[in-house]
Amino acid sequence: MSVIERAEAALAEDFAAIARVRLANQRKVLAAFEACGIQPRHFTPTTGYGYSDEGRDLLGELFARAFGAQAGLVRPQFASGTHALHCAARALYRGGVILSASGTPYDTFLHCLQAGFPGALEVLDMGPEGVDEAALAARVARGGVGLVLLQRSRGYADRPALSVEALERAAGVVKITAPDLPVLVDNCYGEFVQEREPVRGVDLCVGSLIKNPGGGLAPTGAYAVGTPTAVEAMADALVAPGLGLEVGSYAGSYLPFFQGLFAAPQVVAGACMGAKLFAKTFQLLGFSARPGAGEAGDLVCAVALGTPDRLRAVCRAVQAASPVDSMAVPEDWDMPGYDERVIMAAGTFVQGSSIELSADGPMRAPYTAYVQGGLCYDHAKIALERVVAVAQGWGE
């Protein structure tokens, strides 16, 4: 039995749990489509100001219903998840400290905060089990905080991804101490990994459409769900005060956004299985890798490889197993928004789409490869076969 077959056999319970989550999320998404009464006319492009754009407005309502939130905003005009997070921070920030309660934010958002809110960022280190709730409560109680940030995924940090329950507990700690203090959740990589999304006690929950909720079909954009007041403020931050919810056309069809959300529970489940398989296989090969058994939070696999050459080799093997640009050879380079050189493998149909199979990592110890996505489980498995063929030669 190969190492991948042994890993697959050991993951039977995890895969069964992912299947249960997949079914629950598909029911939830279908119910949202039914409640919104989606029709083909809602896919129609619009131009100009986009007044009375039913497709645009229904997309926001659809995401809100699917995520269990009061209101939603979905716009192709968001260039990335980082762009959406920056708009959310501008919408919610009230002056004073921006408190990141889940450690240092992801590199690109960190640069946005440092440039857009000079000197405002304060970071709380994570505890061994997640957010340090006692430290969070104490810091909020001292006053001077204008916004609390919570990041679900690990990013490039050596920490576990946060579960919905952990995020909502942290938000609850904030709201008990300071009920009017805004809470912003970066939900990227976490959508549909569990049966619920982190919206309780959260003002805005934000993510990219070229990650989980776009289902591999959305060509661009991002979403935000949360309270009506916060969603309106974010729309104004994107467009202009008083105009955000009323204008904004899209000359392309809205079809891939609707269809992508409908497909997302299935696609995310396959990606979660792929992440588990990558992690378990590398654990059997003697490497430190997450997610572990029973871990839920996002769909990213993090493997500490130990050397820069191994990181390059894993990324190149994933690239070679891609449907697009399989002949490309990834090299580490000075990517905008990152302090260290970064190597990225992403032979994707949508440029930079992290719900499609990709692998990347910063060129710093312990040289961790972050593998995520996969439009189907079998693609992740085939790519892993090629990665293992490379890895088995490292001991020679």
N, C-alpha and C positions, 0 to 999 in steps of 0.2 A: 504494500500500500504506500503510495507517495505521501510526502509531507502535506500536500494540499488535501489529499483525500482524508488523511488523519485529522487535519484541522476541520474539515467539513463535517466529519462524523462527530467531533467533539462539540460542534455548534448546534446540534439538533434542537436543544431547548431554546437557545437564543433565536434561531430562525423561526421557531413556532411562535415565540413572543412577537417577533417583527410581523408575522402574518396576521396576528390578532390586531395589532395596531393599524396595519394597512387596511383591514376590513372596516374597522371603526372610523378611520379617517375618510375612506371612500364613501361610507354612509353619510357622514357629516357634510362632505363636499357636495354630494348629490342632493341632499336636502337643501343646501344653500342655493343651488341652481334652480330647484323647484320653487322655492320661496320667492326668488327674484323673477321668475317667469321669463327666463332667457329665451330670446327668439333670434332668428337669423338677421333681422334688421339691426340688432344691437352690435353686429360685427362691422357695420358700415363705416368707412373712413369719413373724417370731417376735415374742414379746412378753416383758415382764418382764425377768428376768435374762439370758435368752438362753442358758441352759445347753445344751450339745450342739447348738448351731446349726450344722448341717452346711454350709449355704449360706455363712455368714460365714467359716467356717474354710477351706472349699474356695476361696473367692475369694482368700484369702491365699496358699494353695498354688499356685493358678493363676497369679497374678502372679509369684510367685517362679520358677516354671518358665518362663514366657514371657520373663522378664527375665534368666534365667540365674543366679539368686541361690539361696542356701541356704534362705531363709525369707522369708515375706511377711506383711504386715498390710494389710488393706483395710477401711476403716470409713466408713460414711456419717456418723458422728458428728463427723468432722473438718469444721469449718466452712469451711475454705479450705486452700490450699497453705501459706500463712503459718502457720496454726494447726498444721498437721502438722510444719512445720520447727521451730516453737518447741518442740513436744513432743519432737522428735528431739534438739534441742540440750539440753533438760533431761535426756533419757535418757542422753546420752553425755558430758556435761560433767563434768570431774574437778577443777575449780578451776583458778585461774591464768588464762592468756590464752586467749581465743577468737580464733584466727588466721584471718582471711579472706584466703586466698591468691589470690583472683581479683578483687581490688579491693573497693570498698565494696559491701556486699550491697544487694539491691533494697530500695527505700524502706520497704515495710511490714515486712519482716523486720528491717531495720536498726532500726526503732523498737522491735520486740520485743526485740532483743538489748540495746539501750540501756536499756530499762525493766526487763527481766528479769535482766540480768547487768551491773549498773552498773559501768562502768570496765573491763570485761573485754575488750572488743573491740579488736583490733589489726589494722590493714589493711596488706597488702602490695600495692603497685601492680603491675599487670600489665606484662610486658615487651612489646616490639613484636610478638612472635609468640605471645603468650599468657602463661600462668603463668611467672613468673620462678623457674625451678626451682632455680637456684643460691642465690638469696635465700631461698627456702623452706627448702632444706636447712640453710643457715647459721642461720636463725632457730630452726628446730626443734632443732638441735644445741646452741644456747645454753641450752635448757631453759625451764621455766616455762610451757609451752604445754599446755593441757588439752583442746583440741578444734581441729581444722582444718576450715574450711569451704571448699567449692568450689562456685561457681555456674555452671551450664552456659550459661544464656541471658545476653544482654547486659543485660537489664533496661532501665533508662533511661540506661545508660552508653554512651559512645562507644567501644565495643570490639567485636571479633568474638565471636560465640558460640563456646564451646569444644567441640571434638570429643570423642568418647568416648576416643580415643587420648590426647589432651592431658590429660583428667581422670584417666585411669588412670596416666599417667606421673607426674603430680603426686602422686597417692596413693602410688605406688611410692616416690617420693622420701621421703615422710613415713615409710613403713613400714621402709625401709632404715635410716633414722636413728633412729627410735623405734618399734619394732614394735608396741607396745601403745597408741600414741597414736591415738585415734579420728578417723576421717575421715567427714565428712558431705557428701554431694553434693545440691545443689538441682537436680533434673533437670527442673523445669518447662519446658515448651515443647520439650523435646528428645526425648521418647519416640517411638520408631519412625522417627526421622529418619535413623538409620543402622541397620545390621544387628545391632548389639549395643547393650546399655545399659551405662553405666559402673558396674560392680559389682566389678571386680577390685581388691583392696586397699582397698575401701570398706566401712565398717561399716554405713552406712545411705545408701540412695539414695531420695529422697523426691520426690513430685509430687502434683499435684491431679488429681482425676478429671473436673473440668469443663474440663480442658485435653486434651491429646492422648489419654491412655489410656482416657478415657471415651467416645471415639468420637462425641461429641455427644449421647449417650443417657443417660449417668449424670447424675442430677439434683443430686448433691452429693457430698462426700466427698474422700478422699485415700488414698494408698497409701504404704507404705514396704517396701523389700526390702533384704536384707542378711544379716548373720550371725544365727544363731538367738539368741544372747545379746543383741545389739543390738535385734533386733525385739521380743523379750520386754520389754526395758527400755522401749522406746517405747510398747508397749501399756500397761505399768504407768503411764507418764507421762500417758497419755490417761485411764485409768480410776482405778486405785489399785494400790499395790504388792501383788503376788501375785495380782491379779485380772484383769489386763489381757487375757490371752489367753482367759480362761474365760467372761467375761460380755460383754454388749452385744447387745441385740436390735434388730431393725429391723422395724417394723410395715408398711412398704411392701415390695413385691416386690423381690427381688434381681435379677430378670430384666434390667433396663436396665444393671446393672453388668456382668453376664456378656456380654450382647449388645453393649454398648459396647466392651468390650475386643476382641471378635471383629471388630468393624467398624473398629477404630482404625487398622490398617495402611493401609486404603483411604482413610479420611478424612484421615489425616496426609499421605499422598502428595499428595492433591489440594490440601491447604493449603500444602505445600512448593512445589508448582508455582505456586500463586497468589502466594506470597511472591516467588518468582523473577521472575514476570511483572511484578509491581508494581515490583520493584527495577530490572529491566532497562529497563522503559518509562521510569521517571523518570531513569535514566542517559542514555537517548537524548534526553530533554528537557533535559539539562544539569544535573541535580541529583546530589549525592552520595548514593548509596543502597547499602545492603547487604540481602541477601547478594550477593556477586559470583559470577562463574562458578566452579564447582567448590567453593564454600564449603558446608560442612555443619556442623551444630551444633544449630540449632533451626529453627522455622518462622516466625520473625518477620522482617518487612521493616522496615528503618529508613530513612526518607527525611528528610534535612536540608532543611527548606523555607525557612528564613531569616527568616520573619516570623510573628508571631502570627496575622495574618489568614489566611495561607495554611494554617497548621495547622488553624485553625477550619474553613476551607473544605473541606479534605480529609476531616476527621471528619464534617462535615455531609453531604457527598456519599455517604460510606459508609453513614451512618445512613439516608439517603433510599433507598438500595438494599437495605435490610434487610427480611426477611419479617415482622418484628414491630416495632411502633412506628416505622414508616417516616416518619410525619408529625412525629415529635419533632425538635427542633432542639437539638443538644448545645451546652452552654455550659460554659466553664471555671469550676471552683468549688473550694472548699477541702475536698478529699476527706480523710477520716480516714486517717492513716498517711503522709501526703505533706507535704513542706515547702513546695513550690510549688503553685499552683493547677494543676489537671489537667483536661483535656477528654477525654471518652470517648464514643465512638460504639459502641453495642452493641445492635443490634436483634435480640436472641437469644431462642430458645425457653427456654433455661435462663439465668436471670439471671446476668450476668457471665461466661458461658461463653466462654473465649478460644480454644476450638477452633472455635467458630462465628465468622463473619467480624466483626471488630471493628477499631477504630482508636482510638488514644489517644496522649497525650503530655503532658509537663509544660510549663507556659508559661514556658520559659526558653530562651535561645539555645543551639543554633541552631534551635530550634523544630522538633524532629524528630517526625514522625508514625511511630508504631509500629503497623504493620498486621499482623494475624495471623489465622490460622484460615480458615474456609470449609468448610462441610460437603461441598461439591463444588467442583471447579475452575471450573466454568462460572459459579457465583455470584461468585467472586472476579473473574473476567474481566468480567462484566457491571458489577459495582461499579467496576472500574477504568475502564471506558468512561465512566462518569459523572464519575469523578475527573478524567480527562484532559480532558473537555469543559470542566470548570472551570479546570484548570491552563493550558489553551491560551489563556485570556483574560488571564493574568497579565502577558503582555508588551505588552498593548495600552495 
